[in-house]
Amino acid sequence: MPSVCFYFQVHQPYRIKKYTFFDIGKDSSYFEGEGENNLNNRFVMEKVARKCYLPTNKMLFNLLKKHPELRFTFSFSGTVLEQMERYTPKVLDSFRDLVSTGRVEVLAETYYHSLSFLYSKEEFRKQVSMSREKIKELFAVEPRVFRCTELAYSNEIAKEAEEMGFEGILGEGVDHILGWRNPNFLYKPKGSSIGLFLKNYRLSDDIAFRFSERSWKEHPLTAEKFARWVSDVNGNGEIINLFMDYETFGEHQWEETGIFNFLEVLPEKILENQDNNFSTLSESIDRYQTRDEVDVPYITSWADTERDLSAWVGNDMQKDALKKLYDLERDVVSVGDEEMIDCWRKFQTSDQVYYMSTKGMGDGTVHNYFNPYGSHYDAFIYFTNALSDFKLKLEEKKTNKDFSKS
């Protein structure tokens, strides 16, 4: 009797505008690309709201009313929640309506969708705490499960999550990690006792990436076909973790592909087999025992064929940008200016270095699709230029603070 766990990641970054060398020392507004449609945060937020968030939320709400057994799980970056509050309050209200049903769980993550766990454990914990507080403020729930940025996972991250009080954590169902096992059970991290949910990336990616791919041998993907694949897990699994970006619906897979029709019918088709059901992640922790211990000594992620962090830290530009950024932590914190701290954290959002990726072949195609700049090099230049101006402001603030003490 497999439980289908639908989990959706909702995230939008604050995109850095085309910040040139000649702007350094003159312009301290880094994240407002007004007039640039692909960099204008308000424009992007309103477009995604129109194409994805509002229609999909409406559909899920109606599906929850139609199917009492249905469950969904979400996680939100703090940056997307802030932009909802600022630009699209109706979207935030529609997510609140979903959570208020009591059948939609909300997870915690890093507030700024950052890679801070690689560079500063203290900053990482602060951002997770901020995420918890924001979720409680907006949705009146307390997250029990943690999802790290970019589905990054390792034994060490799991231990951190457990020490922060979480009962479960998400990871990628990487084949060479699992070996003879499959991702369709609840596992236990090595060195921790919390529940480990591993993404069934084949079934998840059938929806998120392959749904509209005409060259795929299973195209077109119908709800009946997918429900049959779910039922095939019977006897060889207890949970089916379908993890994907929420923007899959209407944004990455356009309405014209039939993705909404697929989603609308899918729960009914899955439930036609009485052995199938739905579950949130927390409900699965309460329902199932961990079946085995999984040892992941290095960090894995959802991305690309390697399933590692090379999409974010794989080249010298990315490493240089991140080092320069996190080298500022001590000064940023010591100055104590909340606006400066917020700005520094917006630079941390993983998208900023993802746009700098130089990966090629099939993986490069995906990266180029999500890159709002002309090239990976442009992304690096705009980032470092803006960070140079930020550093000048920081030095000025630090000098003024030291002067006031003397």
C-alpha positions in Angstrom: 0.0 0.0 0.0 2.2 2.9 -1.2 1.5 6.4 0.1 2.1 9.0 -2.6 3.9 12.1 -1.1 3.5 15.1 -3.4 6.0 17.7 -2.4 6.4 21.1 -4.2 9.2 23.6 -3.8 8.1 27.3 -4.2 10.9 29.7 -4.7 11.7 33.0 -6.5 15.0 34.8 -6.0 15.8 38.5 -5.9 17.6 38.8 -9.2 20.6 41.1 -9.5 20.1 43.7 -12.2 22.7 44.4 -15.0 25.1 46.1 -12.7 28.1 47.4 -14.5 31.6 48.5 -13.4 30.5 52.1 -13.9 27.7 51.7 -11.3 30.1 50.9 -8.5 30.1 53.7 -6.0 27.1 55.3 -7.6 24.2 52.8 -7.3 23.4 50.8 -4.3 20.2 49.2 -5.6 21.3 45.8 -6.8 18.1 43.7 -7.0 15.6 46.0 -8.9 16.0 45.4 -12.6 13.1 47.7 -13.6 12.4 47.6 -17.3 14.3 44.3 -17.7 11.4 41.8 -17.9 13.6 38.7 -17.1 15.3 40.6 -14.2 12.3 42.6 -12.9 11.3 40.7 -9.8 7.8 42.1 -9.8 7.3 41.2 -13.5 8.5 37.7 -12.9 6.5 37.2 -9.8 3.3 38.4 -11.4 3.9 36.3 -14.5 4.5 33.1 -12.5 1.5 33.9 -10.3 -0.7 34.2 -13.4 0.6 31.1 -15.1 1.3 28.8 -12.2 0.5 29.8 -8.6 -3.1 31.0 -8.9 -4.5 28.4 -11.3 -2.7 25.5 -9.7 -3.7 26.6 -6.1 -7.3 26.8 -7.3 -7.1 23.4 -8.8 -5.5 21.8 -5.7 -8.1 23.4 -3.4 -10.9 21.9 -5.5 -9.1 18.5 -5.6 -8.8 18.5 -1.8 -12.5 19.1 -1.5 -13.3 16.4 -4.0 -10.9 13.8 -2.5 -10.7 13.7 1.3 -7.8 11.3 1.1 -5.6 13.7 -0.8 -2.6 15.4 0.8 0.1 17.8 -0.4 3.4 19.2 1.1 5.1 22.5 0.3 8.2 24.4 1.2 8.7 28.1 0.6 11.8 30.2 0.5 11.6 33.4 2.5 12.4 35.4 -0.6 9.3 34.1 -2.4 7.1 34.7 0.6 8.4 38.3 0.8 7.6 38.9 -2.8 4.1 37.4 -2.5 3.5 39.8 0.4 4.8 42.7 -1.7 3.6 42.0 -5.2 0.9 39.2 -5.2 -1.0 39.1 -1.9 -3.8 37.1 -3.5 -1.3 34.3 -4.1 -0.3 34.2 -0.5 -3.9 34.1 0.5 -4.5 31.2 -1.8 -1.6 29.2 -0.2 -3.0 30.0 3.2 -6.4 28.6 2.1 -4.6 25.4 1.1 -2.8 25.1 4.4 -6.0 25.9 6.4 -7.5 22.6 5.1 -5.3 20.7 7.5 -4.2 18.5 4.7 -1.3 20.5 3.3 2.0 20.4 5.2 4.6 23.2 5.1 8.3 22.4 5.5 11.2 24.6 6.6 14.3 25.4 4.6 17.0 28.2 4.5 15.1 31.5 4.4 17.3 32.9 1.6 17.5 29.7 -0.3 21.2 29.7 0.3 24.3 27.5 0.3 25.2 28.7 3.8 25.5 25.1 5.1 28.8 24.9 3.1 30.3 28.1 4.5 28.9 29.1 7.8 27.0 26.8 10.2 26.0 29.8 12.3 24.5 31.6 9.3 22.8 28.4 8.2 21.1 27.9 11.6 20.0 31.6 11.6 18.3 31.2 8.2 16.5 28.0 9.2 15.3 29.7 12.3 14.0 32.6 10.2 12.2 30.2 7.9 10.5 28.5 10.8 9.4 31.9 12.2 8.1 33.1 8.8 6.1 29.9 8.3 4.5 30.2 11.7 3.7 33.9 11.2 2.1 33.4 7.8 0.5 29.9 8.1 0.2 29.3 11.8 2.0 25.9 11.6 5.3 24.7 12.9 7.4 22.7 10.4 8.4 19.2 11.5 10.4 18.3 8.4 13.4 20.1 6.8 14.3 20.5 3.1 17.8 21.9 2.5 18.4 24.2 -0.4 18.6 22.5 -3.8 17.7 19.2 -2.1 21.3 19.1 -0.8 21.8 16.2 1.6 24.5 14.4 3.6 24.9 12.7 6.9 26.2 16.0 8.3 23.2 18.0 7.1 20.9 15.4 8.5 22.6 15.6 11.9 22.2 19.4 11.8 18.5 19.1 11.1 18.1 16.6 13.9 19.9 18.9 16.4 17.5 21.8 15.3 14.6 19.6 16.3 13.3 18.3 13.0 11.8 14.9 12.7 12.5 14.3 9.0 14.6 15.5 6.1 14.5 15.3 2.3 17.2 14.0 -0.1 17.7 12.8 -3.6 17.3 9.1 -4.4 20.7 8.7 -5.9 21.3 5.3 -7.5 24.9 4.8 -6.5 24.0 5.7 -2.9 21.0 3.4 -2.6 22.7 0.5 -4.3 20.3 -2.5 -4.2 17.7 -0.4 -2.4 15.0 1.8 -3.9 13.8 5.2 -2.8 10.2 4.0 -1.9 10.8 3.4 1.8 11.4 5.7 4.8 15.1 5.5 5.7 17.4 6.6 8.5 20.5 8.8 8.0 23.8 7.4 9.3 24.4 9.0 12.7 20.9 10.3 13.1 17.5 9.0 14.1 15.2 11.2 12.0 13.3 10.0 9.0 14.9 10.3 5.5 12.7 10.8 2.5 14.4 10.1 -0.8 13.0 11.5 -4.0 11.8 9.0 -6.6 13.6 11.0 -9.3 12.4 8.9 -12.2 8.7 9.3 -11.5 9.2 12.9 -10.4 11.1 13.9 -13.5 8.6 12.2 -15.7 6.3 15.0 -14.7 8.7 17.9 -14.1 11.0 17.5 -17.1 9.7 14.9 -19.5 6.0 15.6 -19.6 6.1 17.7 -22.8 9.2 16.0 -24.4 7.9 14.6 -27.7 11.0 12.5 -28.2 10.4 10.6 -25.0 9.2 7.1 -25.6 6.4 7.4 -23.1 5.0 10.6 -24.6 2.2 11.5 -24.2 2.1 10.9 -20.4 -1.5 10.3 -19.3 -2.8 10.2 -15.8 -3.9 6.6 -16.3 -0.3 5.6 -17.3 1.3 7.4 -14.4 -1.2 5.9 -12.0 -0.3 2.5 -13.3 3.4 3.2 -12.6 2.4 4.2 -9.0 0.5 1.0 -8.5 3.4 -1.1 -9.8 5.3 -0.1 -6.6 2.9 -2.2 -4.6 4.8 -4.9 -2.8 8.1 -3.1 -3.3 7.7 0.2 -1.4 5.6 2.1 1.1 6.0 5.7 0.0 6.5 7.3 -3.4 8.2 10.7 -3.0 7.2 12.9 -5.9 9.3 16.0 -5.4 9.4 18.9 -7.9 9.3 22.6 -8.4 5.8 24.0 -8.1 6.5 26.1 -11.2 6.3 22.8 -13.1 2.6 23.5 -13.5 2.0 26.2 -16.0 5.5 27.8 -16.1 8.0 25.1 -16.9 5.3 22.9 -18.5 3.0 25.3 -20.2 -0.8 25.0 -20.0 -0.8 24.1 -23.7 1.1 20.8 -22.9 -2.0 19.5 -21.0 -0.2 19.6 -17.6 -3.2 21.0 -15.8 -5.6 18.4 -17.3 -3.1 15.7 -16.2 -2.9 17.1 -12.6 -6.7 17.4 -12.3 -7.3 13.7 -13.2 -4.3 12.2 -11.5 -5.5 11.8 -7.9 -8.7 10.1 -9.1 -6.7 7.6 -11.2 -4.3 6.9 -8.4 -7.1 6.2 -6.0 -8.9 3.8 -8.4 -6.5 1.3 -7.0 -7.7 0.8 -3.4 -4.2 -0.1 -2.3 -3.0 3.4 -3.0 -3.3 6.5 -0.7 -1.8 9.9 -0.2 0.3 11.2 2.7 2.2 14.3 3.9 5.7 13.7 4.9 4.9 14.1 8.6 2.1 11.6 8.3 4.5 9.2 6.7 6.9 9.5 9.7 4.0 8.7 12.0 2.8 5.8 9.8 5.9 4.0 8.7 9.1 2.7 10.4 12.5 3.4 9.0 13.7 0.4 7.0 17.4 0.8 6.7 20.3 3.2 7.4 21.6 5.2 4.4 25.2 6.5 4.5 25.8 9.7 2.5 29.2 11.0 3.6 29.3 13.7 0.9 26.7 16.2 -0.4 24.2 15.1 -3.0 21.5 17.3 -4.7 18.7 17.0 -7.3 20.7 18.6 -10.2 22.1 17.2 -13.4 23.5 13.8 -14.1 26.0 14.0 -11.3 23.4 14.7 -8.6 25.9 16.9 -6.7 26.6 20.6 -6.2 28.7 21.1 -9.3 25.9 23.3 -10.8 26.6 25.8 -8.0 30.2 25.4 -7.0 31.7 23.6 -10.0 33.8 26.4 -11.6 36.3 29.0 -10.5 33.8 31.9 -11.0 31.3 30.4 -8.6 33.9 29.5 -6.0 35.4 33.0 -6.2 32.0 34.7 -5.9 31.0 32.6 -2.9 34.3 33.0 -1.1 34.2 36.8 -1.5 30.6 36.8 -0.3 31.1 34.7 2.8 34.4 36.4 3.7 32.2 39.4 4.5 30.2 37.7 7.1 32.1 38.9 10.2 32.1 42.5 9.1 28.4 42.4 8.1 27.4 40.9 11.4 29.6 43.3 13.4 28.1 46.4 11.7 24.7 45.2 12.8 22.8 47.1 10.1 19.6 45.0 9.4 19.3 46.4 5.8 23.0 45.4 5.1 22.5 42.0 6.6 19.4 41.4 4.5 21.2 42.6 1.3 24.1 40.3 2.0 21.8 37.4 2.4 20.0 38.1 -0.9 23.4 37.7 -2.5 23.6 34.3 -0.9 20.5 32.9 -2.8 21.8 29.9 -4.7 20.3 31.1 -8.0 23.0 33.8 -8.2 25.8 31.3 -8.7 23.6 28.8 -10.6 23.4 31.4 -13.4 27.3 31.2 -13.5 27.3 27.5 -14.3 29.4 26.5 -17.3 28.2 23.0 -17.6 27.6 21.7 -21.1 25.7 19.2 -23.1 22.2 18.3 -21.8 22.8 19.8 -18.4 23.8 23.1 -19.9 20.6 23.3 -21.8 18.7 23.3 -18.5 21.0 25.9 -17.0 20.6 28.2 -20.0 16.8 28.0 -19.8 16.8 29.4 -16.3 19.5 32.0 -16.8 18.0 35.5 -17.2 21.4 37.0 -18.3 23.1 36.8 -21.6 25.7 34.3 -20.4 27.3 32.7 -17.3 30.1 35.3 -17.5 27.6 38.2 -17.5 26.0 36.7 -14.3 29.5 36.6 -12.7 30.3 40.2 -13.7 27.1 41.7 -12.5 27.3 39.8 -9.2 30.9 40.8 -8.5 30.3 44.4 -9.5 27.3 44.7 -7.2 29.2 42.9 -4.4 32.1 45.4 -4.9 29.8 48.3 -4.3 28.2 46.5 -1.3 31.7 46.0 0.2 32.4 49.8 -0.2 29.1 50.5 1.7 30.1 48.0 4.3 33.5 49.6 4.8 31.9 53.0 5.2 29.4 51.7 7.7 32.2 50.0 9.6 34.3 53.1 9.6 31.5 55.3 10.9 30.7 52.8 13.6 34.3 52.6 14.7 34.5 56.5 14.7 31.4 56.8 16.8 33.0 54.5 19.4 36.2 56.6 19.6 
